[in-house]
Amino acid sequence: MAELNSAPEKSGGRRATRRTPARVDLTAMVDLAFLLITFFMLTTILSKPKALPLAMPTGPAGPVPETGTMTVCLGKSNQVVWYMGMPAKPLTTPAQTGYGKGLTAVITEKLTEVFKRTGKGLMVVIKPSDHSNYANLVETIDELNNSQVHTYAIAKISPEDVGFLKNKGLY
C-alpha cells in the first residue's frame, strides 16, 4: 500500500506536544493515474500517414516527335543526365546537371527551342534510377510545373539510360 508519511515538525518552544503524523493513503490516486493513462492510450487517434497526391497530366493526342522529347534520368548525388530524342539514338549528347538552377535553365532553354521550331510544347520523360530518391523525383516534377511543361511521363529506366548514368559516374 502506498503511503505518505510526514515527519513531525520541531518547534523551538519549551513544551513539546506530541502530534501524531498525518498519514495519507495514495492507493486510490495511483489507481486513478493508471486508469487515466489507459483511457488516453486507448482513445488517442494515431496520426495517419500523409501522402502527396500525384495527378499525372494527360499526354498529347498523337505520337510525339523525337525532336520534341527530352529525357531526364535521375542519378545519385542529386544529379541528372538529360538528352533530347530517344535512348537508342539521342539527338543531343547526354549532359549532366544538378537540380535547382541547372535543371531549370535546361528545361526552359529546351522548351523555348522546341516551341520556336514546332509551335508545340516539350514532352519530358522522367526516368528514376535505382540510386535516386523520391525527393529527386518530386523536385523534378516541381521544376516541370514551374517551367510550364504540361506533358511529362514517368517511365522505367532503360539499359541505355543506365549506361549514360554510368558514363557520368551517377549510377
C-alpha positions as CSV (number, residue, x, y, z in Angstrom):
1,M,0.0,0.0,0.0
2,A,1.3,3.5,-0.9
3,E,1.6,5.9,1.9
4,L,2.8,9.4,2.5
5,N,4.2,9.9,6.0
6,S,5.3,13.3,7.2
7,A,7.8,13.8,10.0
8,P,6.7,15.9,13.0
9,E,7.9,19.4,13.0
10,K,10.2,20.5,15.8
11,S,9.2,23.7,17.5
12,G,11.5,26.0,19.3
13,G,9.1,26.3,22.2
14,R,9.5,24.9,25.7
15,R,6.8,22.4,25.6
16,A,6.8,19.7,23.0
17,T,3.3,18.4,22.3
18,R,3.2,15.1,20.8
19,R,1.4,15.1,17.5
20,T,0.6,12.1,15.5
21,P,1.9,12.4,11.9
22,A,-0.6,12.8,9.1
23,R,-1.0,9.6,7.1
24,V,-2.3,9.9,3.6
25,D,-3.2,6.7,1.7
26,L,-2.2,7.2,-2.0
27,T,-3.5,3.9,-3.3
28,A,-6.6,5.5,-4.9
29,M,-4.5,8.2,-6.6
30,V,-2.2,5.6,-8.2
31,D,-5.2,3.6,-9.4
32,L,-6.7,6.8,-10.9
33,A,-3.4,7.6,-12.6
34,F,-3.2,4.2,-14.3
35,L,-6.9,4.4,-15.2
36,L,-6.3,7.8,-16.9
37,I,-3.2,6.6,-18.7
38,T,-5.0,3.6,-20.0
39,F,-8.0,5.7,-21.1
40,F,-5.9,8.2,-23.0
41,M,-3.8,5.5,-24.7
42,L,-6.9,3.7,-25.9
43,T,-8.8,6.8,-27.1
44,T,-6.0,8.6,-28.8
45,I,-6.0,8.7,-32.6
46,L,-2.6,7.9,-34.0
47,S,-1.5,10.2,-36.8
48,K,-2.4,8.9,-40.2
49,P,0.3,8.8,-42.9
50,K,0.1,11.7,-45.3
51,A,0.7,11.0,-49.0
52,L,1.3,13.5,-51.7
53,P,-1.4,13.1,-54.4
54,L,0.2,12.6,-57.8
55,A,-2.0,13.9,-60.5
56,M,-0.5,12.9,-63.8
57,P,-1.3,15.2,-66.7
58,T,-2.9,13.8,-69.8
59,G,-0.5,13.3,-72.7
60,P,-0.8,14.6,-76.2
61,A,-3.4,13.0,-78.5
62,G,-0.9,11.6,-81.0
63,P,2.7,10.4,-81.1
64,V,5.4,12.9,-80.0
65,P,8.3,13.5,-82.4
66,E,11.8,12.8,-81.2
67,T,12.8,16.4,-81.6
68,G,10.2,17.4,-79.0
69,T,11.1,14.8,-76.4
70,M,13.5,15.4,-73.6
71,T,14.6,12.5,-71.3
72,V,15.7,13.2,-67.8
73,C,17.5,10.3,-66.0
74,L,17.7,10.7,-62.2
75,G,21.0,9.6,-60.8
76,K,22.7,9.6,-57.4
77,S,24.2,12.6,-55.6
78,N,21.3,14.8,-56.7
79,Q,22.5,14.9,-60.3
80,V,20.6,14.2,-63.5
81,V,21.6,13.2,-67.1
82,W,19.4,14.7,-69.8
83,Y,19.3,14.4,-73.6
84,M,16.9,15.1,-76.5
85,G,15.5,12.2,-78.5
86,M,15.3,8.5,-77.9
87,P,17.8,6.5,-75.8
88,A,18.9,4.3,-78.6
89,K,19.9,7.3,-80.8
90,P,19.9,10.5,-78.8
91,L,19.8,13.8,-80.8
92,T,22.0,15.6,-78.3
93,T,24.9,14.3,-76.3
94,P,23.8,13.3,-72.8
95,A,24.7,16.0,-70.4
96,Q,24.9,16.1,-66.6
97,T,23.4,18.8,-64.5
98,G,22.2,19.4,-60.9
99,Y,18.8,20.3,-59.5
100,G,17.7,23.9,-59.0
101,K,19.1,26.5,-61.4
102,G,20.9,24.0,-63.6
103,L,17.8,21.8,-64.4
104,T,15.5,24.9,-64.6
105,A,17.8,26.5,-67.1
106,V,18.0,23.4,-69.3
107,I,14.2,22.8,-69.2
108,T,13.5,26.5,-70.1
109,E,16.0,26.5,-72.9
110,K,14.7,23.3,-74.5
111,L,11.1,24.4,-74.0
112,T,11.8,27.6,-75.8
113,E,13.8,25.9,-78.5
114,V,11.1,23.3,-79.3
115,F,8.3,25.9,-79.2
116,K,10.1,28.1,-81.7
117,R,10.8,25.2,-84.0
118,T,7.5,23.3,-83.9
119,G,5.0,25.6,-82.2
120,K,4.2,22.8,-79.7
121,G,5.3,22.1,-76.1
122,L,8.0,19.9,-74.8
123,M,7.4,16.3,-73.8
124,V,9.6,15.3,-70.8
125,V,10.2,11.6,-69.9
126,I,11.5,11.2,-66.3
127,K,13.4,8.0,-65.6
128,P,14.4,7.5,-62.0
129,S,17.3,5.1,-61.4
130,D,17.8,2.6,-58.5
131,H,20.1,5.1,-56.9
132,S,17.9,8.2,-57.0
133,N,15.4,9.0,-54.2
134,Y,11.8,10.1,-54.1
135,A,12.7,13.7,-53.2
136,N,14.6,14.0,-56.6
137,L,11.5,12.8,-58.5
138,V,9.3,15.3,-56.7
139,E,11.8,18.1,-57.3
140,T,12.0,17.3,-61.0
141,I,8.2,17.4,-61.3
142,D,8.1,20.7,-59.4
143,E,10.7,22.1,-61.8
144,L,8.5,21.0,-64.8
145,N,5.4,22.6,-63.2
146,N,7.3,25.8,-62.5
147,S,8.6,25.9,-66.1
148,Q,5.1,25.4,-67.5
149,V,5.8,22.0,-69.0
150,H,2.4,20.3,-69.2
151,T,3.2,17.0,-70.7
152,Y,5.5,14.6,-68.9
153,A,5.7,10.9,-68.1
154,I,7.5,8.8,-65.5
155,A,9.0,5.7,-67.2
156,K,11.2,2.8,-66.3
157,I,14.9,3.4,-66.9
158,S,16.3,1.5,-69.9
159,P,19.7,-0.1,-70.2
160,E,20.9,2.7,-72.5
161,D,20.0,5.2,-69.8
162,V,21.8,3.2,-67.2
163,G,24.9,3.3,-69.5
164,F,24.6,7.1,-69.7
165,L,24.5,7.4,-65.9
166,K,27.4,5.0,-65.5
167,N,29.5,7.1,-68.0
168,K,28.9,10.2,-65.8
169,G,29.5,8.2,-62.6
170,L,26.0,8.7,-61.3
171,Y,24.8,5.0,-61.1
